[in-house]
Amino acid sequence: MSTNASTILVVEDDSIVRMLIVDVLEELEFNVLEADGGEQALEILNEDNQHIDLMMTDVGLPGMDGRELAIEARKLRPALPILFASGYAENIDVPEGMHLIGKPFSIDQLRDKVKGILGN
């Protein structure tokens, strides 16, 4: 784990997809936190000493969906950049300060999107 690397919270209910995303981000030398849904993500976001630079969430989460999660996350961390992943990218209005990547995405697309958001 690199000390000056950005930390990304990945929220994805499909464990295989989540593992793939985490693997890619770790290969790119990001620190990665994982959550399997909104409740677990909010627990992580509630930890005051846990630095998070970006939350990447699937839109179609069971229970609390990605958009509802984003609203709650912004209450806790108003400046948190949020990247939505969706298989229906063209149908989604992304709120101000939030970003979107269509599924399926390539490793290169994910890398470019994340680096673009984080400005490195």
BASEFI-356109 format. One record per atom (N, C-alpha, C, O): x, y, z; atom name; residue number from 1. Coordinates in nm, 3 decimals, m for minus. Example, Ala and Ser with C-alpha at 12.3 -4.5 7.8 and 13.67 -1.06 7.14 Angstrom:
% residues 2
       c1       c2       c3  atomo  num
    1.319   m0.569    0.780      N    1
    1.230   m0.450    0.780     CA    1
    1.320   m0.330    0.780      C    1
    1.424   m0.332    0.846      O    1
    1.285   m0.225    0.708      N    2
    1.367   m0.106    0.714     CA    2
    1.290    0.003    0.787      C    2
    1.341    0.114    0.804      O    2
//
This chain:
% residues 120
       c1       c2       c3  atomo  num
    0.084   m0.119    0.000      N    1
    0.000    0.000    0.000     CA    1
    0.088    0.125    0.000      C    1
    0.172    0.144    0.088      O    1
    0.068    0.207   m0.098      N    2
    0.151    0.327   m0.111     CA    2
    0.094    0.439   m0.024      C    2
   m0.028    0.457   m0.018      O    2
    0.180    0.512    0.042      N    3
    0.131    0.613    0.135     CA    3
    0.073    0.734    0.065      C    3
   m0.022    0.795    0.115      O    3
    0.127    0.772   m0.050      N    4
    0.075    0.891   m0.116     CA    4
   m0.018    0.857   m0.233      C    4
   m0.056    0.944   m0.311      O    4
   m0.054    0.731   m0.244      N    5
   m0.147    0.691   m0.349     CA    5
   m0.288    0.735   m0.312      C    5
   m0.321    0.746   m0.194      O    5
   m0.369    0.758   m0.413      N    6
   m0.510    0.790   m0.389     CA    6
   m0.584    0.665   m0.341      C    6
   m0.552    0.553   m0.380      O    6
   m0.683    0.687   m0.258      N    7
   m0.764    0.577   m0.205     CA    7
   m0.901    0.579   m0.271      C    7
   m0.969    0.681   m0.273      O    7
   m0.941    0.465   m0.324      N    8
   m1.067    0.453   m0.396     CA    8
   m1.156    0.351   m0.325      C    8
   m1.113    0.240   m0.295      O    8
   m1.279    0.391   m0.299      N    9
   m1.379    0.300   m0.242     CA    9
   m1.461    0.243   m0.357      C    9
   m1.526    0.317   m0.430      O    9
   m1.456    0.111   m0.373      N   10
   m1.528    0.044   m0.481     CA   10
   m1.652   m0.023   m0.422      C   10
   m1.643   m0.108   m0.333      O   10
   m1.769    0.016   m0.474      N   11
   m1.896   m0.040   m0.426     CA   11
   m1.960   m0.118   m0.541      C   11
   m2.002   m0.060   m0.641      O   11
   m1.967   m0.248   m0.524      N   12
   m2.016   m0.336   m0.632     CA   12
   m2.067   m0.463   m0.566      C   12
   m1.995   m0.528   m0.491      O   12
   m2.194   m0.500   m0.593      N   13
   m2.252   m0.616   m0.527     CA   13
   m2.208   m0.748   m0.590      C   13
   m2.216   m0.853   m0.526      O   13
   m2.164   m0.745   m0.714      N   14
   m2.115   m0.867   m0.780     CA   14
   m1.969   m0.888   m0.742      C   14
   m1.881   m0.812   m0.782      O   14
   m1.945   m0.993   m0.663      N   15
   m1.811   m1.010   m0.606     CA   15
   m1.704   m1.032   m0.712      C   15
   m1.590   m0.991   m0.694      O   15
   m1.740   m1.095   m0.823      N   16
   m1.641   m1.119   m0.929     CA   16
   m1.604   m0.988   m0.998      C   16
   m1.487   m0.959   m1.022      O   16
   m1.706   m0.910   m1.031      N   17
   m1.681   m0.780   m1.093     CA   17
   m1.600   m0.691   m0.998      C   17
   m1.506   m0.624   m1.039      O   17
   m1.639   m0.693   m0.870      N   18
   m1.569   m0.611   m0.771     CA   18
   m1.422   m0.650   m0.762      C   18
   m1.334   m0.565   m0.756      O   18
   m1.397   m0.781   m0.762      N   19
   m1.260   m0.830   m0.754     CA   19
   m1.177   m0.783   m0.874      C   19
   m1.061   m0.744   m0.861      O   19
   m1.239   m0.788   m0.992      N   20
   m1.168   m0.745   m1.113     CA   20
   m1.134   m0.596   m1.106      C   20
   m1.022   m0.557   m1.139      O   20
   m1.231   m0.514   m1.064      N   21
   m1.207   m0.370   m1.054     CA   21
   m1.097   m0.342   m0.952      C   21
   m1.007   m0.262   m0.976      O   21
   m1.106   m0.409   m0.837      N   22
   m1.006   m0.390   m0.732     CA   22
   m0.867   m0.429   m0.783      C   22
   m0.770   m0.358   m0.759      O   22
   m0.860   m0.543   m0.852      N   23
   m0.731   m0.588   m0.907     CA   23
   m0.672   m0.484   m1.001      C   23
   m0.553   m0.453   m0.994      O   23
   m0.756   m0.430   m1.089      N   24
   m0.708   m0.331   m1.185     CA   24
   m0.657   m0.207   m1.112      C   24
   m0.549   m0.157   m1.142      O   24
   m0.735   m0.158   m1.017      N   25
   m0.697   m0.036   m0.946     CA   25
   m0.571   m0.057   m0.863      C   25
   m0.487    0.033   m0.852      O   25
   m0.557   m0.175   m0.805      N   26
   m0.435   m0.203   m0.727     CA   26
   m0.313   m0.213   m0.819      C   26
   m0.204   m0.171   m0.783      O   26
   m0.334   m0.271   m0.937      N   27
   m0.225   m0.275   m1.037     CA   27
   m0.179   m0.133   m1.071      C   27
   m0.061   m0.109   m1.095      O   27
   m0.274   m0.040   m1.073      N   28
   m0.244    0.100   m1.103     CA   28
   m0.192    0.175   m0.980      C   28
   m0.172    0.296   m0.983      O   28
   m0.170    0.099   m0.872      N   29
   m0.110    0.150   m0.749     CA   29
   m0.201    0.245   m0.672      C   29
   m0.154    0.338   m0.607      O   29
   m0.330    0.222   m0.681      N   30
   m0.422    0.291   m0.593     CA   30
   m0.444    0.207   m0.468      C   30
   m0.432    0.084   m0.473      O   30
   m0.475    0.272   m0.358      N   31
   m0.523    0.200   m0.240     CA   31
   m0.672    0.179   m0.260      C   31
   m0.743    0.271   m0.300      O   31
   m0.720    0.058   m0.234      N   32
   m0.859    0.026   m0.263     CA   32
   m0.932   m0.028   m0.140      C   32
   m0.882   m0.115   m0.070      O   32
   m1.050    0.028   m0.116      N   33
   m1.141   m0.023   m0.014     CA   33
   m1.259   m0.083   m0.087      C   33
   m1.296   m0.036   m0.195      O   33
   m1.319   m0.187   m0.030      N   34
   m1.430   m0.255   m0.098     CA   34
   m1.555   m0.255   m0.013      C   34
   m1.550   m0.268    0.109      O   34
   m1.668   m0.240   m0.082      N   35
   m1.797   m0.256   m0.016     CA   35
   m1.889   m0.332   m0.110      C   35
   m1.882   m0.314   m0.232      O   35
   m1.976   m0.418   m0.052      N   36
   m2.066   m0.497   m0.137     CA   36
   m2.201   m0.431   m0.155      C   36
   m2.291   m0.488   m0.216      O   36
   m2.216   m0.310   m0.101      N   37
   m2.343   m0.240   m0.116     CA   37
   m2.340   m0.109   m0.040      C   37
   m2.240   m0.072    0.021      O   37
   m2.453   m0.040   m0.044      N   38
   m2.463    0.093    0.014     CA   38
   m2.436    0.099    0.163      C   38
   m2.367    0.189    0.211      O   38
   m2.491    0.002    0.237      N   39
   m2.474    0.007    0.383     CA   39
   m2.328   m0.005    0.423      C   39
   m2.279    0.070    0.507      O   39
   m2.261   m0.101    0.362      N   40
   m2.119   m0.121    0.394     CA   40
   m2.037    0.001    0.350      C   40
   m1.944    0.042    0.419      O   40
   m2.072    0.058    0.236      N   41
   m2.001    0.176    0.188     CA   41
   m2.016    0.292    0.285      C   41
   m1.919    0.362    0.315      O   41
   m2.138    0.312    0.336      N   42
   m2.162    0.423    0.429     CA   42
   m2.089    0.402    0.561      C   42
   m2.045    0.498    0.624      O   42
   m2.076    0.277    0.602      N   43
   m1.996    0.250    0.723     CA   43
   m1.853    0.296    0.704      C   43
   m1.793    0.357    0.793      O   43
   m1.797    0.267    0.587      N   44
   m1.659    0.307    0.558     CA   44
   m1.650    0.460    0.549      C   44
   m1.557    0.520    0.603      O   44
   m1.747    0.521    0.481      N   45
   m1.747    0.667    0.465     CA   45
   m1.764    0.738    0.600      C   45
   m1.721    0.852    0.615      O   45
   m1.826    0.672    0.695      N   46
   m1.848    0.729    0.828     CA   46
   m1.723    0.731    0.914      C   46
   m1.719    0.799    1.016      O   46
   m1.621    0.655    0.874      N   47
   m1.498    0.650    0.953     CA   47
   m1.418    0.778    0.927      C   47
   m1.363    0.798    0.819      O   47
   m1.412    0.862    1.028      N   48
   m1.350    0.995    1.012     CA   48
   m1.203    0.988    0.971      C   48
   m1.156    1.073    0.896      O   48
   m1.132    0.888    1.020      N   49
   m0.988    0.882    0.992     CA   49
   m0.957    0.807    0.863      C   49
   m0.840    0.787    0.829      O   49
   m1.062    0.766    0.790      N   50
   m1.040    0.692    0.663     CA   50
   m1.043    0.791    0.547      C   50
   m1.148    0.844    0.512      O   50
   m0.925    0.813    0.489      N   51
   m0.917    0.905    0.375     CA   51
   m0.970    0.835    0.249      C   51
   m0.933    0.721    0.221      O   51
   m1.055    0.903    0.175      N   52
   m1.107    0.848    0.048     CA   52
   m1.104    0.959   m0.057      C   52
   m1.157    1.068   m0.035      O   52
   m1.042    0.929   m0.170      N   53
   m1.029    1.028   m0.278     CA   53
   m1.140    1.015   m0.382      C   53
   m1.172    1.111   m0.452      O   53
   m1.198    0.895   m0.391      N   54
   m1.297    0.869   m0.495     CA   54
   m1.383    0.751   m0.453      C   54
   m1.332    0.652   m0.400      O   54
   m1.513    0.761   m0.477      N   55
   m1.599    0.644   m0.460     CA   55
   m1.647    0.602   m0.598      C   55
   m1.704    0.681   m0.673      O   55
   m1.623    0.477   m0.630      N   56
   m1.672    0.420   m0.755     CA   56
   m1.783    0.323   m0.719      C   56
   m1.761    0.226   m0.646      O   56
   m1.904    0.350   m0.770      N   57
   m2.016    0.264   m0.734     CA   57
   m2.094    0.219   m0.855      C   57
   m2.113    0.295   m0.951      O   57
   m2.139    0.095   m0.849      N   58
   m2.233    0.046   m0.949     CA   58
   m2.364    0.120   m0.928      C   58
   m2.403    0.146   m0.814      O   58
   m2.433    0.154   m1.036      N   59
   m2.563    0.221   m1.022     CA   59
   m2.666    0.121   m0.971      C   59
   m2.746    0.153   m0.882      O   59
   m2.666    0.001   m1.025      N   60
   m2.769   m0.098   m0.994     CA   60
   m2.737   m0.184   m0.875      C   60
   m2.722   m0.306   m0.888      O   60
   m2.726   m0.123   m0.759      N   61
   m2.704   m0.200   m0.636     CA   61
   m2.838   m0.246   m0.581      C   61
   m2.939   m0.176   m0.598      O   61
   m2.842   m0.362   m0.515      N   62
   m2.966   m0.404   m0.450     CA   62
   m2.992   m0.316   m0.327      C   62
   m2.898   m0.267   m0.265      O   62
   m3.117   m0.298   m0.293      N   63
   m3.149   m0.212   m0.178     CA   63
   m3.129   m0.067   m0.217      C   63
   m3.201   m0.014   m0.302      O   63
   m3.034   m0.003   m0.154      N   64
   m3.001    0.135   m0.186     CA   64
   m2.923    0.138   m0.317      C   64
   m2.814    0.080   m0.325      O   64
   m2.976    0.205   m0.419      N   65
   m2.902    0.203   m0.546     CA   65
   m2.787    0.305   m0.543      C   65
   m2.772    0.381   m0.448      O   65
   m2.708    0.303   m0.647      N   66
   m2.588    0.385   m0.650     CA   66
   m2.616    0.534   m0.636      C   66
   m2.539    0.607   m0.574      O   66
   m2.727    0.578   m0.695      N   67
   m2.759    0.720   m0.686     CA   67
   m2.799    0.761   m0.545      C   67
   m2.759    0.867   m0.496      O   67
   m2.878    0.676   m0.480      N   68
   m2.915    0.703   m0.340     CA   68
   m2.792    0.701   m0.251      C   68
   m2.777    0.783   m0.161      O   68
   m2.704    0.606   m0.278      N   69
   m2.578    0.598   m0.204     CA   69
   m2.497    0.725   m0.222      C   69
   m2.441    0.778   m0.126      O   69
   m2.491    0.775   m0.345      N   70
   m2.414    0.897   m0.374     CA   70
   m2.468    1.015   m0.293      C   70
   m2.391    1.095   m0.240      O   70
   m2.600    1.025   m0.285      N   71
   m2.662    1.136   m0.209     CA   71
   m2.623    1.127   m0.062      C   71
   m2.587    1.227    0.000      O   71
   m2.630    1.005   m0.007      N   72
   m2.593    0.985    0.134     CA   72
   m2.443    1.010    0.155      C   72
   m2.402    1.069    0.255      O   72
   m2.363    0.962    0.060      N   73
   m2.218    0.979    0.070     CA   73
   m2.181    1.127    0.072      C   73
   m2.091    1.168    0.146      O   73
   m2.250    1.206   m0.010      N   74
   m2.221    1.349   m0.017     CA   74
   m2.262    1.423    0.110      C   74
   m2.208    1.528    0.141      O   74
   m2.358    1.368    0.182      N   75
   m2.395    1.428    0.311     CA   75
   m2.278    1.411    0.409      C   75
   m2.250    1.500    0.489      O   75
   m2.212    1.297    0.401      N   76
   m2.099    1.269    0.490     CA   76
   m1.972    1.337    0.442      C   76
   m1.894    1.389    0.522      O   76
   m1.953    1.337    0.310      N   77
   m1.830    1.392    0.251     CA   77
   m1.868    1.476    0.129      C   77
   m1.869    1.426    0.017      O   77
   m1.900    1.603    0.151      N   78
   m1.957    1.686    0.045     CA   78
   m1.870    1.700   m0.080      C   78
   m1.921    1.721   m0.189      O   78
   m1.739    1.688   m0.064      N   79
   m1.650    1.710   m0.179     CA   79
   m1.608    1.581   m0.247      C   79
   m1.526    1.583   m0.340      O   79
   m1.662    1.467   m0.203      N   80
   m1.615    1.338   m0.255     CA   80
   m1.651    1.320   m0.402      C   80
   m1.769    1.326   m0.438      O   80
   m1.552    1.299   m0.488      N   81
   m1.584    1.266   m0.628     CA   81
   m1.646    1.127   m0.635      C   81
   m1.605    1.034   m0.564      O   81
   m1.745    1.114   m0.721      N   82
   m1.815    0.985   m0.734     CA   82
   m1.818    0.943   m0.880      C   82
   m1.854    1.021   m0.969      O   82
   m1.781    0.818   m0.903      N   83
   m1.782    0.760   m1.038     CA   83
   m1.886    0.648   m1.039      C   83
   m1.874    0.550   m0.965      O   83
   m1.988    0.665   m1.123      N   84
   m2.089    0.561   m1.139     CA   84
   m2.047    0.467   m1.251      C   84
   m1.996    0.511   m1.354      O   84
   m2.069    0.338   m1.230      N   85
   m2.052    0.240   m1.337     CA   85
   m2.190    0.187   m1.371      C   85
   m2.265    0.145   m1.283      O   85
   m2.223    0.189   m1.500      N   86
   m2.356    0.146   m1.539     CA   86
   m2.356    0.082   m1.676      C   86
   m2.287    0.125   m1.767      O   86
   m2.436   m0.023   m1.688      N   87
   m2.457   m0.085   m1.819     CA   87
   m2.555   m0.007   m1.904      C   87
   m2.575   m0.038   m2.021      O   87
   m2.616    0.095   m1.844      N   88
   m2.714    0.176   m1.919     CA   88
   m2.670    0.322   m1.916      C   88
   m2.747    0.411   m1.883      O   88
   m2.545    0.343   m1.950      N   89
   m2.482    0.475   m1.930     CA   89
   m2.558    0.589   m1.996      C   89
   m2.569    0.698   m1.940      O   89
   m2.612    0.564   m2.115      N   90
   m2.674    0.674   m2.189     CA   90
   m2.806    0.719   m2.127      C   90
   m2.857    0.825   m2.162      O   90
   m2.860    0.641   m2.037      N   91
   m2.990    0.675   m1.978     CA   91
   m2.979    0.748   m1.845      C   91
   m3.080    0.771   m1.778      O   91
   m2.859    0.784   m1.807      N   92
   m2.842    0.836   m1.672     CA   92
   m2.801    0.982   m1.672      C   92
   m2.708    1.021   m1.742      O   92
   m2.872    1.062   m1.595      N   93
   m2.830    1.200   m1.571     CA   93
   m2.738    1.198   m1.451      C   93
   m2.777    1.156   m1.342      O   93
   m2.616    1.243   m1.473      N   94
   m2.520    1.240   m1.364     CA   94
   m2.519    1.376   m1.293      C   94
   m2.500    1.479   m1.357      O   94
   m2.540    1.376   m1.162      N   95
   m2.539    1.503   m1.089     CA   95
   m2.403    1.573   m1.098      C   95
   m2.301    1.513   m1.130      O   95
   m2.407    1.700   m1.069      N   96
   m2.286    1.784   m1.068     CA   96
   m2.175    1.720   m0.986      C   96
   m2.199    1.670   m0.876      O   96
   m2.054    1.721   m1.039      N   97
   m1.940    1.670   m0.964     CA   97
   m1.933    1.519   m0.959      C   97
   m1.852    1.463   m0.885      O   97
   m2.018    1.453   m1.038      N   98
   m2.014    1.307   m1.042     CA   98
   m1.985    1.263   m1.186      C   98
   m2.007    1.338   m1.281      O   98
   m1.937    1.144   m1.200      N   99
   m1.887    1.096   m1.328     CA   99
   m1.948    0.961   m1.360      C   99
   m2.007    0.895   m1.274      O   99
   m1.933    0.920   m1.486      N  100
   m1.997    0.797   m1.530     CA  100
   m1.905    0.719   m1.621      C  100
   m1.837    0.776   m1.707      O  100
   m1.902    0.588   m1.603      N  101
   m1.831    0.500   m1.696     CA  101
   m1.929    0.389   m1.734      C  101
   m1.994    0.330   m1.648      O  101
   m1.939    0.362   m1.863      N  102
   m2.031    0.259   m1.910     CA  102
   m1.971    0.120   m1.894      C  102
   m1.851    0.101   m1.912      O  102
   m2.055    0.025   m1.859      N  103
   m2.011   m0.115   m1.851     CA  103
   m2.051   m0.185   m1.980      C  103
   m2.157   m0.153   m2.035      O  103
   m1.974   m0.277   m2.031      N  104
   m1.842   m0.315   m1.978     CA  104
   m1.738   m0.211   m2.017      C  104
   m1.747   m0.149   m2.124      O  104
   m1.640   m0.191   m1.932      N  105
   m1.532   m0.097   m1.964     CA  105
   m1.400   m0.172   m1.968      C  105
   m1.384   m0.275   m1.903      O  105
   m1.307   m0.118   m2.044      N  106
   m1.174   m0.179   m2.051     CA  106
   m1.088   m0.127   m1.937      C  106
   m1.121   m0.027   m1.873      O  106
   m0.980   m0.196   m1.912      N  107
   m0.884   m0.153   m1.810     CA  107
   m0.835   m0.012   m1.842      C  107
   m0.822    0.072   m1.754      O  107
   m0.807    0.012   m1.970      N  108
   m0.758    0.144   m2.010     CA  108
   m0.862    0.252   m1.985      C  108
   m0.829    0.362   m1.939      O  108
   m0.988    0.221   m2.016      N  109
   m1.095    0.320   m1.993     CA  109
   m1.107    0.351   m1.845      C  109
   m1.123    0.467   m1.806      O  109
   m1.100    0.247   m1.763      N  110
   m1.111    0.267   m1.618     CA  110
   m0.994    0.351   m1.568      C  110
   m1.013    0.445   m1.491      O  110
   m0.875    0.317   m1.611      N  111
   m0.757    0.391   m1.568     CA  111
   m0.767    0.538   m1.608      C  111
   m0.743    0.628   m1.527      O  111
   m0.804    0.562   m1.735      N  112
   m0.810    0.700   m1.784     CA  112
   m0.918    0.779   m1.710      C  112
   m0.899    0.897   m1.679      O  112
   m1.030    0.715   m1.684      N  113
   m1.141    0.782   m1.616     CA  113
   m1.101    0.820   m1.474      C  113
   m1.121    0.933   m1.430      O  113
   m1.044    0.724   m1.403      N  114
   m1.006    0.748   m1.263     CA  114
   m0.898    0.854   m1.256      C  114
   m0.905    0.945   m1.173      O  114
   m0.798    0.843   m1.341      N  115
   m0.690    0.941   m1.338     CA  115
   m0.740    1.079   m1.377      C  115
   m0.695    1.180   m1.323      O  115
   m0.835    1.082   m1.471      N  116
   m0.894    1.210   m1.511     CA  116
   m0.968    1.277   m1.396      C  116
   m0.957    1.398   m1.376      O  116
   m1.043    1.197   m1.320      N  117
   m1.118    1.251   m1.207     CA  117
   m1.024    1.298   m1.098      C  117
   m1.044    1.405   m1.040      O  117
   m0.921    1.219   m1.070      N  118
   m0.830    1.252   m0.961     CA  118
   m0.724    1.353   m1.002      C  118
   m0.649    1.404   m0.918      O  118
   m0.719    1.382   m1.132      N  119
   m0.627    1.485   m1.180     CA  119
   m0.482    1.446   m1.174      C  119
   m0.395    1.531   m1.151      O  119
   m0.453    1.314   m1.195      N  120
   m0.312    1.278   m1.203     CA  120
   m0.290    1.191   m1.327      C  120
   m0.177    1.149   m1.354      O  120
//
